[in-house]
Amino acid sequence: MAVYLVQHGKSLPKEKDPAKGLSDTGRQETMKIADVAKMYQVPVSKIVHSGKTRAEQTAGIFRDILKKDAPLEQVDGIGPIDDVADLGTRIDPESNIMIVGHLPYMERLVSFLTAGNPDLNVIRFQNSGIVCLDRDENGWYIKWTLNPHIG
């Protein structure tokens, strides 16, 4: 059981799309990562997103590829600059939930959970990438990551 954190896919610039929906590259990279996650049988039970267009589209792609019947919902409190402690203290490590959000929130959430300090730089996310967290008797830890690019 684990929690899967995803930074939304690459988006269009505001000048091209005021809602900043996914670019073609963003869609392709998200589909590529979702396909690999499916191959590894990543067990997602529910997918939540911030409500911003790019996060909702990314979440939808993951649901369509990983588990079409997984609930997909918008949640408050996971915007780019929201306080990570609110969600961080409520995450159930047994939930197999996927959370699709934004920077700097996602990186700060990992730092808060794994190191107890959201201001530490624990990991760098990539657009469309997955960071899998799990928890044992010693606390949260990064179990694996899956990214569109290496290096």
RATALIN-V904782 format. One record per residue. RES is the residue in one small letter. SS is DSSP state (hx for helix, st for strand, lp for the rest). PSI is psi in radians with two decimals (999 if undefined). NEAR is the number of other ideal C-beta (glycine too) atoms within 12 Angstrom. Layout:
# RATALIN-V904782
res;ss;psi;near
RES;SS;PSI;NEAR
RES;SS;PSI;NEAR
This chain:
# RATALIN-V904782
res;ss;psi;near
m;lp;2.55;20
a;lp;-3.14;32
v;st;2.37;39
y;st;2.06;44
l;st;2.30;52
v;st;2.27;52
q;st;2.35;46
h;lp;2.77;47
g;lp;2.91;42
k;lp;2.39;27
s;st;2.88;33
l;lp;2.65;22
p;lp;2.67;14
k;lp;-0.56;12
e;lp;-0.56;8
k;lp;-0.56;13
d;lp;1.81;18
p;lp;-0.48;12
a;lp;-0.16;17
k;lp;0.89;26
g;lp;3.05;27
l;st;2.47;32
s;lp;2.98;24
d;hx;-0.74;17
t;hx;-0.74;18
g;hx;-0.75;32
r;hx;-0.81;29
q;hx;-0.79;19
e;hx;-0.67;32
t;hx;-0.76;44
m;hx;-0.69;26
k;hx;-0.83;27
i;hx;-0.73;40
a;hx;-0.67;38
d;hx;-0.75;21
v;hx;-0.75;24
a;hx;-0.67;34
k;hx;-0.73;23
m;hx;-0.65;13
y;lp;0.03;19
q;lp;0.82;11
v;lp;2.10;31
p;lp;1.49;21
v;lp;2.24;37
s;lp;-0.44;23
k;st;2.55;26
i;st;2.21;42
v;st;2.69;35
h;st;2.95;39
s;lp;-0.31;34
g;lp;-0.29;25
k;lp;2.53;31
t;hx;-0.84;27
r;hx;-0.61;37
a;hx;-0.72;44
e;hx;-0.73;31
q;hx;-0.73;36
t;hx;-0.81;46
a;hx;-0.71;43
g;hx;-0.69;31
i;hx;-0.79;36
f;hx;-0.75;45
r;hx;-0.80;30
d;hx;-0.61;22
i;hx;-0.71;27
l;hx;-0.83;35
k;lp;1.70;25
k;lp;-0.47;16
d;lp;0.13;12
a;lp;2.33;26
p;st;2.47;20
l;st;2.11;30
e;st;2.67;22
q;st;2.42;22
v;lp;2.59;28
d;lp;2.78;16
g;lp;0.14;25
i;lp;0.52;39
g;lp;2.99;26
p;lp;-0.67;24
i;lp;0.31;16
d;lp;2.82;26
d;lp;2.11;19
v;hx;-0.37;37
a;hx;-0.56;19
d;hx;-0.99;19
l;hx;-0.66;31
g;hx;-0.53;33
t;lp;-0.14;15
r;lp;-0.09;19
i;lp;2.27;32
d;lp;2.03;20
p;lp;-0.23;23
e;lp;0.02;13
s;lp;-0.41;25
n;lp;0.61;26
i;st;2.53;36
m;st;2.26;47
i;st;2.08;47
v;st;2.05;48
g;st;-2.59;42
h;lp;2.87;34
l;lp;2.60;29
p;lp;-0.02;26
y;hx;-0.87;35
m;hx;-0.76;46
e;hx;-0.69;30
r;hx;-0.62;35
l;hx;-0.78;43
v;hx;-0.78;42
s;hx;-0.73;29
f;hx;-0.81;31
l;hx;-0.77;36
t;hx;-0.54;31
a;hx;-0.11;22
g;lp;0.12;17
n;lp;1.94;17
p;lp;-0.26;26
d;lp;-0.17;13
l;lp;2.61;17
n;lp;1.62;16
v;lp;-0.67;28
i;lp;2.66;31
r;lp;2.16;20
f;lp;2.75;35
q;lp;2.58;29
n;st;2.33;33
s;lp;-0.09;43
g;lp;2.72;38
i;st;2.34;44
v;st;2.05;37
c;st;2.16;33
l;st;2.54;37
d;st;2.99;26
r;st;2.41;22
d;st;-2.88;13
e;lp;-0.33;8
n;lp;-0.11;8
g;st;-2.93;16
w;st;2.57;30
y;st;2.75;22
i;st;2.05;28
k;st;-0.76;24
w;st;2.89;20
t;st;2.69;28
l;st;2.03;33
n;lp;2.69;25
p;lp;-0.41;29
h;lp;2.56;17
i;lp;2.67;8
g;lp;999;6
